[in-house]
Amino acid sequence: MSDSVSRETPPAPPAASGVFAASLPLAERYAGLLATDGVVRGLIGPREVPRLWERHLLNCAVLGEAVPEGVDVCDIGSGAGLPGLVLALSRPDLRVTLVEPLLRRTTFLEEAVHELGLTNVEVVRARAEELHGKREFSVVTSRAVAPLERLLGWSMPLVRQGGAMVAMKGASVQDEIEAAAGALRRHGAGEVTVLSCGADELDAPSTVLRVEATGLSRLGWDAQRSAAGGPRPERGSRRRRKGR
Ligand SMILES: C[S@@+](CC[C@H](N)C(=O)[O-])C[C@H]1O[C@@H](n2cnc3c(N)ncnc32)[C@H](O)[C@@H]1O
C-alpha cells in the first residue's frame, strides 16, 4: 500500500480527539489508506475524501455506543471497512469479524488490518448467508448493506441469543421498521430501539437501529435463506423425489 497519510488526507476535525481518544493516530492512518489506496482501487469515491471524517470515520466510530464491552462483533458487507474496521481500531476490547464477498474489498481489508497492526480483526470473504448455522456473534453490525427486511434475513441468524443486530440506518428508519414488522416477528426480534449515537460529539449524530435477538426465530436455515432472498427449493422437487 502507498504511504498511508498523504497530502490528500483531510486533517482530523476537533471532534475526532474526543471520539477516538487514544486511537486517533490509528484512525488518521486508516483515513490515509481510504484517501489513497481506497480511492485508487475504487472502494471509495474521490468526492468522499473531503468528508471522510464526518460522513465515514466519526459516524461509524460512535456506533460503539451501542456495542457492549469485550464482545465479538460481525460486520456484514464491510466494503472498505465501514463500520467494522473503525469499530475494531477504536475499541481494542472487541473481536471483530469483517464479512465481505468481493475479493477486491477483502484484499484491501486484509492489507489495512496488517498496516494498522490490528490483532483483533478477522477478514472473511463470504456472503453473510454462507455463515448461517456455522458462526454466531453477540453483535452483528452493518451500514448501507440492504433494506431492513433483507438485512434481518442476513443478520439475525448470525446473532447469538441475547445479542443484537446493530445497523446504521437513515432518516426513514421508522418507516422501514413498520414495513418489516412481519420479518421482525419471523426472525424472533425482541426489543427494537432506534438510537442517536454521537449526539454529544457530532453535529449530525448517527441513526442506529438495534434489534435484540430472543433466539425464538420461527424460521429454519432454509426458510431464512429464502426469506433473505436466497435460492428457493426447486418447484415440484418434492413430488419428483416421491416418484423416484
Ligand atoms: C453499499 S456497500 C456498503 C459498504 C460499507 N458497509 C459502507 O458503508 O461503506 C454494500 C456492501 O455489502 C456487500 N454485500 C452485498 N451482499 C452481501 C451479502 N449477502 N453478505 C455480505 N455482504 C454483502 C457488498 O459487496 C458491498 O461491499
The ligand as an SDF file (V2000), in Angstrom:
LIG
                    3D

 27 29  0  0  0  0  0  0  0  0999 V2000
  -23.0260   -0.1630   -0.3950 C   0  0  0  0  0  0  0  0  0  0  0  0
  -21.7460   -1.1880    0.1580 S   0  0  0  0  0  0  0  0  0  0  0  0
  -21.5060   -0.6240    1.8190 C   0  0  0  0  0  0  0  0  0  0  0  0
  -20.1170   -0.8810    2.2940 C   0  0  0  0  0  0  0  0  0  0  0  0
  -19.8260   -0.3680    3.7090 C   0  0  0  0  0  0  0  0  0  0  0  0
  -20.6300   -1.0310    4.7010 N   0  0  0  0  0  0  0  0  0  0  0  0
  -20.0310    1.1330    3.7840 C   0  0  0  0  0  0  0  0  0  0  0  0
  -20.9490    1.5940    4.4620 O   0  0  0  0  0  0  0  0  0  0  0  0
  -19.2470    1.8570    3.1420 O   0  0  0  0  0  0  0  0  0  0  0  0
  -22.5410   -2.7700    0.4160 C   0  0  0  0  0  0  0  0  0  0  0  0
  -21.5610   -3.8960    0.6770 C   0  0  0  0  0  0  0  0  0  0  0  0
  -22.2880   -5.0770    1.0050 O   0  0  0  0  0  0  0  0  0  0  0  0
  -21.6600   -6.1800    0.3810 C   0  0  0  0  0  0  0  0  0  0  0  0
  -22.6550   -7.2690    0.2650 N   0  0  0  0  0  0  0  0  0  0  0  0
  -23.6370   -7.4130   -0.6590 C   0  0  0  0  0  0  0  0  0  0  0  0
  -24.3570   -8.5320   -0.4090 N   0  0  0  0  0  0  0  0  0  0  0  0
  -23.8380   -9.1010    0.7060 C   0  0  0  0  0  0  0  0  0  0  0  0
  -24.1460  -10.2670    1.4600 C   0  0  0  0  0  0  0  0  0  0  0  0
  -25.1370  -11.0810    1.1050 N   0  0  0  0  0  0  0  0  0  0  0  0
  -23.3890  -10.5430    2.5460 N   0  0  0  0  0  0  0  0  0  0  0  0
  -22.3780   -9.7080    2.9160 C   0  0  0  0  0  0  0  0  0  0  0  0
  -22.0550   -8.5840    2.2430 N   0  0  0  0  0  0  0  0  0  0  0  0
  -22.7620   -8.2840    1.1510 C   0  0  0  0  0  0  0  0  0  0  0  0
  -21.1680   -5.6170   -0.9510 C   0  0  0  0  0  0  0  0  0  0  0  0
  -20.1300   -6.3870   -1.5210 O   0  0  0  0  0  0  0  0  0  0  0  0
  -20.6980   -4.2340   -0.5230 C   0  0  0  0  0  0  0  0  0  0  0  0
  -19.3400   -4.2250   -0.1400 O   0  0  0  0  0  0  0  0  0  0  0  0
  1  2  1  0
  2  3  1  0
  2 10  1  0
  3  4  1  0
  4  5  1  0
  5  6  1  0
  5  7  1  0
  7  8  2  0
  7  9  1  0
 10 11  1  0
 11 12  1  0
 11 26  1  0
 12 13  1  0
 13 14  1  0
 13 24  1  0
 14 15  1  0
 14 23  1  0
 15 16  2  0
 16 17  1  0
 17 18  1  0
 17 23  2  0
 18 19  1  0
 18 20  2  0
 20 21  1  0
 21 22  2  0
 22 23  1  0
 24 25  1  0
 24 26  1  0
 26 27  1  0
M  CHG  2   2   1   9  -1
M  END
$$$$
